[in-house]
Amino acid sequence: GNKKKICILISTFTYVMYGNHARADFQTNWLDRMRDWDAYPHNPCQYPAYGRSTYNFHEDESGICFASHLRPLFNLRLKYLTFGDSACSGLRHFPADTHLISWMHHHAIDYDIVTDHELHRDGVAAIAGYQTLMTGTHPEYHTLESLNALQDFRDGHGGNLIYLGGNGFYWRVAAKDEDASMLEIRRAEDGVRTWASEPGEYYHMLDGGNYGGLWRRNDRPPQQLVGVGFTAQGTFEGMPYERVCFDPEVGCLFEGIQSDALLGDFGYSGNGAAGFELDCVDRRLDGGEHTIFILAQSFDKGNNFMLVPEEVLTTYSNLSGSSSDEARRSDMVYFRTKSGARVFSVGSITFCGSLPWDCFNNNISILLQNVIRQFSSR
């Protein structure tokens, strides 16, 4: 059929890698909240027979490096609570991405769905012809094929990107076949991780022995694609952004929003639009080809976040060259590419949780409406 102007890339690789994550902080009192909130009633900690996630361990305490969607996955259920004791919705991944889907339906914005698995199999052909591609909250895991397709969409086809998450395009994974029925992760060198690959185990088995680990260590940092990259992680709580850019070129993105208003000091994910995992600009990593407008920022004023390992040099210095307080932040950015593509990135996992707040009537909702309107204007 005819394609819509917008496609939403559903992060099925990330869903699979987190599939049946048995969290170390699980408590049986979570079951009370799940019952009281009419949430999905089961947790993978209770059912080890279905297999664990790549965030868990084998019985010999080695990290699990293979995952498949060809099994029941508890956290691929609506109303599944990842955090059973948080002061907010506790939703992540697939359930959290429904905040964006519900927002699209509320505003009657037409869209198509494309998955990571389709992008890996079909390459850029899966998304060619769309004007704009949007991500969900956490597009963390990508194969070489899926990442190349996104880069080609932006640079070869002039396709716009709207990155609505944090900690995206972070880990490199390998797939068993073009249908990606099995995925492989090697947690090499550094990165935020629950286990570390042993010496000699940094290379994939499924893609012919390519080096695994962070895309940043494979010379493909996320800043090259979307202008920002993972810099700080905290607890599942959010903060507001403060607008810092008043350049006329980006003024249209803030139409209908009071110039001094806090952006997203509310939300169902962490109670704020900038939270949990934060991305920021790093001009050393983005290639320096684009004029990047930092539209708004959110700093960790409560000292609830820590820098990711790959940013830390010593107890008193980090790769940003600034203080740790300045580096622990989220940057919301906009830029144009030589191909004519436009890119908008929010640098936060909890952003989409603010979209439905107050019956979808809020400044984060207005902001994203403005972005989509501008990106659909040509």
C-alpha positions as CSV (number, residue, x, y, z in Angstrom):
1,G,0.0,0.0,0.0
2,N,0.9,3.7,0.0
3,K,3.5,4.7,2.6
4,K,2.8,7.3,5.1
5,K,5.2,10.3,5.6
6,I,6.4,8.9,8.9
7,C,7.6,5.5,10.1
8,I,8.3,4.6,13.6
9,L,11.2,2.2,14.1
10,I,10.3,-0.3,16.8
11,S,13.3,-1.4,18.8
12,T,12.8,-5.1,18.5
13,F,16.5,-5.8,18.9
14,T,16.5,-4.0,22.2
15,Y,13.3,-5.8,23.3
16,V,15.0,-9.2,22.6
17,M,18.3,-8.3,24.4
18,Y,16.3,-7.3,27.5
19,G,13.9,-10.2,27.0
20,N,13.1,-11.9,30.4
21,H,15.5,-9.7,32.3
22,A,15.4,-11.1,35.9
23,R,16.3,-7.9,37.8
24,A,18.6,-8.3,40.8
25,D,16.4,-5.7,42.7
26,F,13.2,-7.7,42.3
27,Q,11.1,-7.9,45.5
28,T,8.0,-10.0,46.1
29,N,6.1,-6.8,47.1
30,W,6.3,-5.8,43.5
31,L,3.6,-8.4,42.9
32,D,1.3,-6.5,45.2
33,R,1.6,-3.4,43.0
34,M,1.2,-5.4,39.9
35,R,-2.1,-6.7,41.2
36,D,-3.3,-3.3,42.6
37,W,-2.5,-1.5,39.3
38,D,-3.9,-4.3,37.1
39,A,-0.5,-4.7,35.5
40,Y,0.9,-7.7,33.7
41,P,0.8,-10.3,36.6
42,H,4.1,-12.2,36.0
43,N,7.8,-11.5,36.3
44,P,10.7,-13.5,34.8
45,C,12.3,-13.8,38.2
46,Q,9.5,-16.3,39.0
47,Y,9.9,-18.4,35.8
48,P,13.6,-19.2,35.0
49,A,12.5,-22.1,32.7
50,Y,11.8,-19.6,29.9
51,G,15.4,-18.4,29.8
52,R,17.1,-15.2,31.0
53,S,18.2,-12.1,29.3
54,T,21.6,-10.9,28.1
55,Y,21.7,-8.9,31.4
56,N,21.8,-12.1,33.4
57,F,24.1,-15.0,34.0
58,H,24.5,-18.7,33.3
59,E,24.8,-21.0,36.3
60,D,28.6,-20.9,36.0
61,E,28.3,-17.1,36.4
62,S,29.3,-16.3,32.9
63,G,27.3,-13.6,31.1
64,I,24.5,-14.6,28.7
65,C,25.5,-13.5,25.2
66,F,22.8,-15.0,23.0
67,A,19.1,-14.1,22.9
68,S,16.1,-15.0,20.7
69,H,12.5,-13.8,20.3
70,L,11.5,-17.4,19.6
71,R,10.3,-18.0,23.1
72,P,7.8,-16.3,25.5
73,L,9.1,-12.9,26.6
74,F,7.4,-11.5,29.7
75,N,8.5,-7.9,29.1
76,L,6.9,-7.9,25.6
77,R,3.5,-7.7,27.3
78,L,1.4,-4.6,27.7
79,K,1.4,-3.2,31.2
80,Y,4.5,-5.0,32.2
81,L,6.3,-3.2,35.1
82,T,10.1,-3.1,34.9
83,F,10.3,-1.2,38.1
84,G,7.9,-2.4,40.7
85,D,8.7,0.1,43.4
86,S,9.2,3.4,41.5
87,A,7.2,6.5,42.1
88,C,6.0,6.6,38.5
89,S,4.7,4.1,35.9
90,G,7.7,1.8,36.0
91,L,7.4,1.1,32.3
92,R,10.3,0.6,29.9
93,H,10.9,-0.7,26.4
94,F,7.7,-2.0,24.6
95,P,5.2,-0.8,27.3
96,A,7.0,2.6,27.5
97,D,6.9,3.0,23.7
98,T,3.1,2.8,23.8
99,H,3.3,6.3,25.3
100,L,4.4,7.5,21.9
101,I,2.0,5.3,20.0
102,S,-1.0,6.6,22.0
103,W,0.2,10.2,21.4
104,M,0.3,9.6,17.6
105,H,-3.2,8.2,17.7
106,H,-4.5,11.1,19.9
107,H,-3.3,13.6,17.4
108,A,-4.4,11.6,14.4
109,I,-0.9,11.5,12.9
110,D,-0.5,8.8,10.3
111,Y,2.4,6.4,10.5
112,D,3.8,3.1,9.5
113,I,5.7,0.6,11.7
114,V,9.1,-0.8,10.8
115,T,11.1,-3.1,13.1
116,D,14.8,-3.5,13.7
117,H,14.4,-7.0,12.3
118,E,13.0,-5.7,9.0
119,L,15.7,-3.0,8.9
120,H,18.4,-5.6,9.3
121,R,16.9,-7.9,6.7
122,D,15.9,-5.4,4.0
123,G,18.4,-2.5,4.6
124,V,17.5,1.0,3.7
125,A,14.8,-0.3,1.3
126,A,12.7,-0.9,4.4
127,I,12.5,2.8,5.1
128,A,13.3,4.4,1.7
129,G,10.4,6.6,0.6
130,Y,9.5,7.8,4.1
131,Q,10.1,11.4,4.8
132,T,10.8,11.0,8.5
133,L,11.8,8.1,10.8
134,M,11.1,8.3,14.5
135,T,12.5,6.1,17.2
136,G,11.0,5.0,20.5
137,T,12.5,5.4,23.9
138,H,15.5,3.1,23.8
139,P,17.0,2.0,20.4
140,E,20.1,0.7,22.1
141,Y,21.1,-2.4,20.1
142,H,21.9,-2.5,16.4
143,T,23.6,-4.7,13.9
144,L,25.9,-3.3,11.2
145,E,23.2,-3.8,8.7
146,S,20.5,-1.9,10.7
147,L,22.9,1.0,11.6
148,N,24.1,1.3,8.0
149,A,20.5,1.5,6.8
150,L,19.8,4.4,9.1
151,Q,22.9,6.2,8.0
152,D,22.0,5.7,4.4
153,F,18.5,6.9,5.0
154,R,19.8,10.1,6.4
155,D,22.7,10.8,4.1
156,G,21.8,9.0,0.9
157,H,18.1,9.6,0.8
158,G,17.8,12.9,2.8
159,G,15.5,11.2,5.3
160,N,14.7,13.1,8.6
161,L,15.4,11.4,11.9
162,I,13.6,12.1,15.2
163,Y,15.4,10.3,18.0
164,L,13.0,10.2,21.0
165,G,15.1,8.2,23.4
166,G,18.4,7.9,25.3
167,N,21.3,5.5,25.3
168,G,20.6,4.7,21.7
169,F,22.8,3.1,19.0
170,Y,25.1,2.0,21.8
171,W,25.9,-1.7,21.6
172,R,26.8,-3.6,18.5
173,V,25.1,-7.0,18.0
174,A,25.4,-9.8,15.5
175,A,22.5,-11.8,14.0
176,K,22.4,-15.5,13.1
177,D,20.7,-14.9,9.7
178,E,18.8,-12.3,7.8
179,D,15.7,-12.9,9.9
180,A,17.8,-12.3,13.1
181,S,16.2,-15.2,14.9
182,M,19.2,-15.2,17.3
183,L,21.2,-12.2,18.4
184,E,24.7,-12.1,20.0
185,I,26.3,-9.5,22.2
186,R,29.9,-9.2,23.4
187,R,30.3,-6.7,26.2
188,A,33.9,-5.8,25.4
189,E,36.1,-3.1,26.9
190,D,33.7,-0.8,28.7
191,G,30.2,0.6,28.7
192,V,27.4,0.3,31.2
193,R,27.0,-3.5,31.6
194,T,26.0,-6.1,34.1
195,W,28.8,-8.5,33.0
196,A,32.1,-8.1,31.1
197,S,33.3,-10.3,28.3
198,E,36.4,-12.4,29.2
199,P,39.7,-11.9,27.3
200,G,39.5,-13.5,23.9
201,E,35.7,-13.2,23.8
202,Y,35.4,-9.7,22.3
203,Y,34.6,-11.0,18.8
204,H,31.2,-12.2,17.5
205,M,30.6,-15.8,16.4
206,L,27.5,-15.1,14.3
207,D,28.8,-12.5,11.8
208,G,32.2,-13.9,10.9
209,G,34.3,-12.8,13.9
210,N,33.7,-9.0,13.9
211,Y,34.7,-7.0,16.9
212,G,31.8,-6.5,19.3
213,G,31.1,-4.1,22.2
214,L,30.2,-0.5,21.9
215,W,29.5,1.1,18.5
216,R,31.7,3.9,19.9
217,R,34.6,1.4,20.0
218,N,33.8,0.4,16.4
219,D,34.3,4.0,15.2
220,R,30.5,4.6,14.9
221,P,29.6,6.7,18.0
222,P,25.9,7.6,18.1
223,Q,26.9,11.3,17.9
224,Q,27.7,10.7,14.2
225,L,24.1,9.7,13.5
226,V,21.9,11.7,15.8
227,G,24.2,14.4,17.3
228,V,24.1,13.1,20.9
229,G,25.4,10.0,22.7
230,F,25.1,8.3,26.1
231,T,26.8,10.1,28.9
232,A,25.1,9.6,32.2
233,Q,22.9,7.0,34.0
234,G,20.8,7.4,37.1
235,T,17.8,6.0,38.9
236,F,14.5,5.9,37.1
237,E,13.7,9.5,37.7
238,G,13.3,12.5,35.4
239,M,14.0,16.2,35.4
240,P,12.8,19.1,33.2
241,Y,14.7,20.7,30.4
242,E,15.5,24.4,30.3
243,R,15.5,26.1,26.9
244,V,18.9,27.6,26.0
245,C,18.6,28.4,22.3
246,F,16.6,31.3,20.9
247,D,18.1,31.4,17.4
248,P,15.4,32.4,14.8
249,E,16.1,29.3,12.8
250,V,14.7,27.0,15.5
251,G,12.1,29.3,16.9
252,C,9.3,27.5,15.0
253,L,10.0,24.4,17.1
254,F,8.8,26.3,20.2
255,E,5.7,27.9,18.9
256,G,3.0,27.9,21.5
257,I,5.4,27.4,24.4
258,Q,6.3,30.1,26.8
259,S,9.9,31.1,26.3
260,D,10.9,30.7,30.0
261,A,8.8,27.6,30.7
262,L,10.4,24.5,32.1
263,L,10.0,21.7,29.5
264,G,8.7,18.5,30.8
265,D,8.7,19.0,34.6
266,F,6.1,16.1,34.6
267,G,5.7,12.7,33.1
268,Y,4.7,9.1,33.7
269,S,8.3,7.9,33.3
270,G,10.4,9.2,36.2
271,N,8.1,12.2,36.6
272,G,10.2,14.2,34.2
273,A,11.1,14.4,30.5
274,A,14.9,14.1,30.9
275,G,15.8,11.1,33.0
276,F,17.2,7.7,33.7
277,E,19.8,7.6,30.8
278,L,21.0,10.9,29.3
279,D,22.7,11.7,26.0
280,C,24.7,14.9,25.2
281,V,26.7,16.5,22.5
282,D,30.4,15.7,22.1
283,R,32.0,17.5,19.1
284,R,35.0,15.2,19.2
285,L,32.7,12.3,18.3
286,D,30.2,13.7,15.9
287,G,32.6,14.4,13.0
288,G,32.2,18.2,13.1
289,E,30.2,18.3,9.8
290,H,27.0,19.9,11.1
291,T,26.0,23.0,12.9
292,I,24.3,21.5,15.9
293,F,21.8,23.7,17.8
294,I,21.5,22.7,21.4
295,L,17.9,23.6,22.0
296,A,17.4,22.7,25.7
297,Q,19.4,21.1,28.5
298,S,18.8,19.3,31.7
299,F,21.6,19.0,34.3
300,D,21.9,16.5,37.2
301,K,21.5,19.1,39.9
302,G,20.5,16.5,42.5
303,N,23.6,14.4,42.0
304,N,21.5,11.3,41.2
305,F,23.4,10.3,38.0
306,M,26.9,9.0,37.2
307,L,29.0,9.3,34.1
308,V,29.2,6.2,32.0
309,P,32.5,4.3,32.3
310,E,33.7,5.2,28.8
311,E,33.6,8.9,29.8
312,V,35.7,8.5,33.0
313,L,39.4,9.1,33.0
314,T,40.4,9.5,36.6
315,T,38.6,10.3,39.9
316,Y,38.8,14.0,39.0
317,S,38.7,14.1,35.1
318,N,36.6,12.9,32.2
319,L,36.8,12.9,28.4
320,S,34.5,15.9,28.1
321,G,37.2,18.2,29.4
322,S,34.6,19.8,31.7
323,S,33.6,19.0,35.3
324,S,31.5,16.0,36.0
325,D,28.6,18.2,37.0
326,E,28.6,19.8,33.5
327,A,29.0,16.5,31.7
328,R,26.1,14.8,33.5
329,R,23.3,16.3,31.4
330,S,20.8,15.7,28.6
331,D,21.1,17.8,25.4
332,M,18.0,18.3,23.1
333,V,19.4,19.1,19.7
334,Y,18.5,20.0,16.1
335,F,20.7,20.0,13.0
336,R,20.6,19.8,9.2
337,T,22.8,17.5,7.1
338,K,24.4,18.1,3.7
339,S,21.8,15.8,2.2
340,G,19.0,18.1,3.4
341,A,18.0,15.8,6.2
342,R,16.9,17.3,9.5
343,V,17.6,15.6,12.8
344,F,15.9,16.2,16.2
345,S,17.2,14.3,19.3
346,V,15.9,14.5,22.8
347,G,18.8,12.7,24.6
348,S,16.6,11.1,27.3
349,I,14.9,7.7,27.8
350,T,12.0,9.2,29.8
351,F,10.9,11.9,27.2
352,C,8.0,9.9,25.7
353,G,6.5,9.4,29.2
354,S,5.7,13.1,29.3
355,L,3.7,13.1,26.0
356,P,0.4,11.8,27.4
357,W,0.5,14.0,30.6
358,D,-2.6,16.0,31.3
359,C,-4.5,14.3,28.5
360,F,-1.8,15.1,26.0
361,N,-2.0,18.8,26.7
362,N,1.5,19.9,27.7
363,N,4.6,21.6,26.3
364,I,6.4,18.4,25.5
365,S,3.4,17.4,23.3
366,I,3.4,20.8,21.7
367,L,7.1,20.6,21.0
368,L,6.9,17.3,19.2
369,Q,3.9,18.4,17.2
370,N,6.0,21.4,16.0
371,V,8.9,19.2,15.1
372,I,6.8,16.8,13.1
373,R,5.0,19.7,11.4
374,Q,8.3,21.3,10.3
375,F,9.8,18.0,9.2
376,S,6.7,17.2,7.1
377,S,6.6,20.7,5.5
378,R,8.8,19.9,2.5
